[in-house]
Amino acid sequence: MPNELRPLIEILRDLKSLSLQKASGFFFVVTEDNHSCTIRLHGGQVEDVVFSRHRGDEAVKLLARVPAGRARFQADPTRSSPVQVALGPASLAWLGGGFERQVPDVPAPAPSHARAEASAHADVASLAPAQREILGHIALDYFGPIAGLLCEEALGRPGSIDRALVELASNLPARDQEDAFLDEARRALGLSR
């Protein structure tokens, strides 16, 4: 498996091929923005998926949003530790070949979220200077002095506002901190209910 950026669908086809070969080991994926995903296989069966600090079905949903990355497989015929989080049937079906035709089941947002959801998917270029400043102040509370650099990186790349916020949040050490940051930032930018 070459170490160059490839579309996610090609990477998942490699995973499917390893499953058909009844391989055991770790399938590592590194996204184009350097987030990591580890998929553990045992006897060709996907046992666990970890994406950044997310695990299980949530990790699979995050992986489904990745456009491209690099991948490699490291064989390990032993089962080193028990699986902590079981994958749901929808995630297993998607990883087993469903990626060819659909994304994993993600609950649809409630109708009252429609307007907020649309603005969350607006491009970061649409953020007004005042909104960027507000986000910078919020980030400063969570990240300290490095906040300016992290905001500059996340907001400097093309993509949705929500993508930039999630990228920023991924730099926090704990899930509850990520959630708190995302809630506060989305509320301040008018992206929440």
Helices and strands as residue ranges (DSSP letters): E 6-7, H 8-20, E 25-31, E 36-42, E 45-51, E 54-55, H 57-64, E 68-75, H 89-95, G 98-100, G 111-113, H 114-120, G 124-126, H 129-143, G 144-146, H 147-156, H 161-169, H 175-188
